């Protein structure tokens, strides 16, 4: 993938590649997948008129992400990581462009499906590219840097929406927002295709297997943690803005809160990556789940200081927790093996989050509020703390196992 890091630091070509892969993450996840929640109310008023249908559209994106993750997990055993990133970015750009002209539910579904597939294509191999660029001692920070692109996309979505609506004079504008994002996506795609040049991955062992995750110590706890994360995150994130609307928040205020989630997310990956490098991956994962458990129930207060605190907590967690989980895998595996293993983990995450949006949508349709799904989201996140503790104990036992051969 990337050449090993010399003692003096990272080479210029690697820095350019990391910046562009970070931008690809911004497009594929921040634009392609995570702009939908901030525009959901406008899309609902314009085309859907039903939180249930809005939830189903969210599920389309999640299912596509799930399918894409499965495909990328298998493809990682045969193709270079950067090749998968390029393919994913093409799909994401196409999906965002289609969202900008979608006339109805069916086209919206196709566009979100393309965006979901592209999101998997970019994100599954991206952390492995970052980790290989800097070495194990700084892998958490590097993975967090690439992951910060997702938060950057979320940051842009809110203010961009407000700016577009101000310029157009249309408080319900959403297609022009996607049009601007599609133009940015096209520029990033040109950069990735033309400027990212990484040496091929040289596998020293036999051909990578999809079951590579089983080689990571404590992999069972990682699977459980990512599943818990998927359930909790999907019950809360997709309807955060909608709940603020129910609480009487103005469109601009809702967009700014969503942007605040992005700011925290952009910082959260790097913060938690560095924390995991210094204090251990399990501790960082545990702190991430504590923040995730607090955010949904605190949001239900509806008061400005607490909602702001919840947005920051969630943003830190939504980037920081997967970063620390990815760093656990990167400590053991690199290259195509990392892609296969992290793809398997992400597949678990995708499966776990599929039911979240439709369940939350139906509950809101019946009760007029998201109290039930938000409370469930907080309760489920507490299970992630248990997983983090279990992972820490497993790693501690591994460290204390006697060696079979004494050093000479």
C-alpha positions in Angstrom: 0.0 0.0 0.0 2.1 3.0 1.3 5.7 2.6 1.9 6.7 2.2 5.5 7.2 5.5 7.3 10.7 6.7 7.9 11.8 8.0 11.2 11.7 11.6 9.9 8.0 11.4 9.1 5.6 10.9 6.2 6.6 11.5 2.6 5.0 14.2 0.5 3.2 11.8 -1.8 1.7 9.9 1.1 0.4 13.2 2.6 -1.3 14.2 -0.7 -2.8 10.7 -0.9 -4.1 10.9 2.7 -5.6 14.3 2.1 -7.4 13.1 -1.0 -8.6 9.9 0.6 -9.9 12.0 3.5 -11.8 14.1 0.9 -13.2 10.9 -0.6 -14.5 10.0 2.8 -16.1 13.4 3.0 -17.9 12.9 -0.3 -18.9 9.3 0.1 -20.1 9.4 3.7 -20.6 13.1 4.7 -22.3 14.0 1.4 -23.6 10.8 -0.1 -25.1 9.3 3.1 -25.2 11.9 5.9 -26.6 15.0 4.2 -30.0 13.1 3.9 -30.9 13.6 7.6 -30.4 17.4 7.5 -32.5 17.6 4.3 -35.1 15.0 5.4 -37.7 17.6 6.5 -37.6 19.4 3.1 -37.6 16.2 1.2 -40.5 14.9 3.3 -42.6 18.1 2.7 -41.8 18.1 -1.0 -42.2 14.5 -2.0 -42.9 12.0 0.8 -45.4 13.5 3.4 -44.6 10.5 5.7 -42.0 9.8 8.3 -42.6 6.1 7.5 -41.6 6.6 3.9 -38.6 8.8 5.0 -37.5 6.0 7.3 -37.8 3.5 4.4 -35.6 5.7 2.2 -33.0 5.7 5.1 -33.2 2.0 5.1 -32.5 1.8 1.3 -29.2 3.6 1.9 -28.3 1.4 4.8 -29.2 -1.8 2.9 -27.1 -0.6 -0.1 -24.2 0.2 2.3 -24.6 -3.3 3.8 -24.5 -5.0 0.3 -21.6 -2.8 -0.7 -19.7 -3.8 2.5 -20.2 -7.5 1.7 -19.0 -7.0 -1.8 -16.0 -4.9 -0.8 -15.1 -7.4 1.9 -14.7 -10.1 -0.8 -13.2 -7.8 -3.3 -10.6 -6.7 -0.8 -9.0 -10.2 -1.1 -8.3 -9.5 -4.8 -8.1 -5.8 -5.5 -5.8 -3.0 -4.2 -7.4 -0.8 -1.6 -7.1 2.4 -3.6 -8.8 0.7 -6.6 -11.9 0.1 -4.3 -11.8 3.7 -3.1 -11.9 4.9 -6.7 -14.8 2.7 -7.6 -16.7 3.7 -4.5 -16.1 7.4 -5.2 -17.5 7.0 -8.7 -20.7 5.4 -7.3 -21.0 8.1 -4.7 -20.6 11.0 -7.2 -23.2 9.4 -9.4 -25.6 9.0 -6.5 -25.2 12.6 -5.3 -25.7 13.9 -8.8 -28.9 11.8 -9.2 -30.2 13.2 -5.8 -29.9 16.7 -7.2 -32.5 15.9 -10.0 -34.6 13.3 -8.3 -38.3 13.8 -9.2 -39.8 11.3 -6.9 -39.5 8.4 -4.4 -38.2 5.8 -6.9 -35.3 7.9 -8.1 -34.5 9.0 -4.6 -34.2 5.3 -3.6 -31.9 4.6 -6.6 -29.7 7.6 -5.8 -29.4 6.7 -2.1 -28.6 3.1 -3.0 -25.8 4.3 -5.2 -24.6 6.5 -2.4 -24.7 3.7 0.0 -22.7 1.4 -2.2 -20.2 4.1 -2.8 -19.9 4.8 0.9 -18.9 1.2 1.5 -16.4 1.2 -1.4 -14.6 4.2 0.0 -14.8 3.7 3.8 -13.9 0.0 4.2 -10.4 0.3 2.7 -9.7 3.9 3.7 -8.6 3.2 7.3 -6.1 0.6 6.2 -4.6 3.0 3.7 -4.2 5.6 6.5 -2.7 3.1 9.0 -0.2 1.8 6.6 1.0 5.3 5.9 2.2 6.0 9.4 2.9 2.7 11.1 1.3 1.2 14.2 2.4 3.8 16.8 0.4 6.5 15.0 -2.2 4.4 13.3 -5.1 5.5 15.5 -4.4 9.1 14.7 -4.1 8.4 10.9 -7.4 6.5 10.9 -9.0 9.3 12.8 -7.6 11.8 10.2 -9.2 9.9 7.3 -12.4 9.5 9.3 -12.5 13.2 10.0 -13.5 13.6 6.4 -16.9 12.2 7.3 -17.3 14.9 10.0 -16.2 17.5 7.6 -19.0 16.5 5.2 -21.5 16.8 8.0 -20.1 20.2 9.0 -20.5 21.5 5.4 -24.0 20.1 5.0 -25.7 22.4 7.5 -24.2 25.8 6.6 -24.4 24.9 2.9 -28.1 24.2 3.2 -28.7 27.5 4.9 -26.6 29.4 2.3 -28.3 27.8 -0.6 -31.8 28.5 0.8 -30.8 32.1 1.5 -29.5 32.6 -2.1 -32.5 30.9 -3.7 -35.0 32.4 -1.3 -36.5 28.9 -0.8 -36.6 27.7 2.8 -37.4 24.2 1.5 -34.7 23.9 -1.1 -32.8 20.6 -1.1 -32.0 19.6 -4.7 -29.6 22.6 -5.2 -27.8 21.5 -2.0 -27.1 18.1 -3.6 -26.1 19.9 -6.8 -23.3 21.8 -5.1 -22.2 18.6 -3.3 -22.1 16.8 -6.7 -19.8 19.4 -8.1 -17.4 19.1 -5.2 -17.6 15.3 -5.5 -16.6 15.5 -9.2 -13.6 17.6 -8.3 -12.5 15.2 -5.6 -13.0 12.3 -8.0 -10.7 13.9 -10.6 -8.1 14.4 -7.8 -8.2 10.9 -6.6 -8.0 9.4 -10.2 -5.2 11.7 -11.2 -3.0 12.3 -8.2 -3.3 9.3 -5.8 -0.5 7.0 -6.8 0.2 4.3 -4.2 2.5 1.3 -4.5 0.7 -2.0 -4.8 0.1 -4.1 -1.7 2.6 -7.1 -1.6 1.1 -9.9 0.4 3.7 -12.2 1.9 1.3 -14.9 2.9 -1.3 -16.9 1.0 -4.2 -15.2 -0.6 -6.2 -13.2 1.9 -9.4 -14.9 3.1 -12.7 -13.2 4.0 -12.3 -14.7 7.4 -9.2 -12.6 8.2 -11.1 -11.0 11.1 -10.7 -14.2 13.1 -7.0 -13.4 13.3 -7.6 -10.3 15.4 -7.4 -10.9 19.2 -10.8 -10.2 20.8 -12.6 -10.1 17.5 -15.8 -11.4 19.0 -16.0 -8.3 21.3 -15.3 -6.1 18.3 -18.2 -7.7 16.3 -20.5 -7.2 19.3 -19.4 -3.6 19.8 -19.9 -2.6 16.2 -23.3 -4.2 16.2 -24.4 -2.3 19.3 -23.0 0.9 17.7 -25.0 0.3 14.5 -28.3 -0.1 16.4 -27.8 2.9 18.7 -26.5 5.2 16.0 -29.2 4.5 13.5 -32.1 5.0 16.0 -30.8 8.5 16.8 -28.8 10.0 14.0 -31.3 9.9 11.1 -34.0 11.7 13.1 -32.1 14.1 15.3 -33.0 17.0 13.1 -36.6 15.8 12.9 -36.9 15.7 16.7 -35.6 19.2 16.9 -38.3 20.2 14.5 -40.9 18.6 16.7 -39.4 20.6 19.6 -40.0 23.9 17.7 -36.4 24.6 16.6 -36.1 26.8 13.5 -34.7 25.4 10.2 -31.5 27.4 10.6 -31.0 26.3 14.2 -31.5 22.6 13.3 -29.0 22.9 10.5 -26.5 24.5 12.8 -26.9 21.7 15.4 -26.3 19.2 12.6 -23.2 21.1 11.6 -22.1 21.0 15.3 -22.3 17.2 15.1 -20.0 17.4 12.1 -17.5 19.7 13.8 -17.3 17.3 16.8 -17.1 14.3 14.4 -14.2 15.9 12.4 -12.3 16.3 15.6 -13.5 13.1 17.3 -11.7 10.7 14.9 -8.3 12.3 15.6 -9.0 12.8 19.3 -10.0 9.3 19.9 -7.3 7.9 17.6 -4.7 9.7 19.6 -6.3 8.6 22.9 -6.4 5.0 21.7 -2.7 5.3 20.8 -1.8 6.5 24.3 -4.3 4.8 26.6 -5.3 1.7 24.7 -8.1 0.9 22.2 -10.6 -0.6 24.7 -10.6 2.5 26.9 -11.2 4.8 23.9 -14.0 2.5 22.7 -15.6 2.6 26.2 -15.5 6.4 26.4 -17.1 6.6 22.9 -20.0 4.4 24.0 -20.5 6.5 27.2 -20.9 9.6 25.0 -23.2 7.7 22.6 -25.4 6.5 25.5 -25.8 10.0 26.8 -26.6 11.9 23.6 -30.1 10.6 22.7 -31.8 11.0 26.1 -30.1 14.4 26.7 -31.4 15.6 23.3 -35.0 14.9 24.5 -34.7 17.7 27.0 -35.1 20.2 24.1 -33.1 22.9 25.9 -30.3 24.6 24.0 -27.3 23.9 26.3 -28.2 20.3 26.7 -28.9 19.7 23.0 -25.6 21.4 22.1 -23.8 19.1 24.6 -25.6 16.1 23.1 -24.6 17.0 19.6 -21.0 17.4 20.6 -21.0 14.1 22.5 -22.6 12.3 19.6 -20.2 13.8 17.1 -17.2 12.8 19.1 -18.6 9.2 19.5 -19.8 8.7 15.9 -16.3 9.3 14.6 -14.2 8.2 17.6 -15.7 4.8 18.3 -15.3 3.4 14.8 -11.8 4.9 14.7 -10.7 3.0 17.8 -12.3 -0.2 16.6 -10.5 0.1 13.3 -7.2 0.7 15.1 -7.7 -2.6 16.9 -7.8 -4.3 13.5 -4.9 -2.3 12.1 -2.7 -3.4 15.1 -2.8 -6.9 13.7 -3.6 -6.7 10.0 -2.6 -4.5 7.0 -3.3 -4.2 3.3 -5.9 -6.5 1.8 -6.2 -8.4 5.0 -7.2 -5.3 6.8 -9.8 -4.6 4.1 -11.3 -8.0 4.4 -11.4 -7.9 8.2 -12.7 -4.4 8.5 -15.2 -5.1 5.8 -16.5 -8.0 7.9 -16.9 -5.7 10.9 -18.6 -3.0 8.9 -21.0 -5.7 7.5 -22.0 -6.4 11.1 -22.5 -2.7 11.7 -24.6 -2.5 8.5 -26.8 -5.4 9.5 -27.4 -3.9 12.9 -28.5 -0.5 11.7 -30.9 -1.6 9.0 -34.0 -1.8 11.3 -33.3 1.5 13.0 -34.7 4.2 10.6 -38.0 2.4 9.8 -38.6 1.5 13.5 -38.0 5.1 14.5 -40.1 6.4 11.7 -43.1 4.2 12.6 -42.8 5.2 16.3 -42.8 8.9 15.4 -45.7 8.4 13.0 -47.8 6.9 15.8 -46.7 9.0 18.8 -45.5 12.3 17.2 -42.2 12.0 18.9 -39.0 10.1 18.9 -38.8 9.5 22.7 -39.1 5.7 22.4 -36.4 5.1 19.8 -34.1 7.7 21.4 -34.4 6.0 24.9 -33.8 2.6 23.3 -30.7 4.0 21.5 -29.3 5.1 24.8 -30.0 1.8 26.5 -28.4 -0.2 23.7 -25.3 2.0 23.7 -24.7 0.9 27.3 -24.1 -2.6 26.0 -21.1 -1.2 24.1 -19.5 -0.2 27.3 -19.7 -3.9 28.4 -18.1 -4.9 25.1 -15.2 -2.4 25.6 -14.6 -3.9 29.1 -14.7 -7.4 27.7 -12.2 -6.5 25.0 -9.9 -4.9 27.5 -9.9 -8.0 29.7 -9.3 -10.2 26.7 -6.3 -8.1 25.7 -5.0 -8.1 29.3 -5.1 -11.9 29.3 -3.3 -12.1 26.0 -0.6 -9.9 27.3 0.0 -12.1 30.4 0.1 -15.5 28.6 3.5 -17.2 29.0 5.7 -17.5 25.9 6.4 -21.0 24.6 10.0 -20.2 23.8 12.2 -18.3 26.2 14.5 -15.6 24.7 18.1 -16.6 24.4 
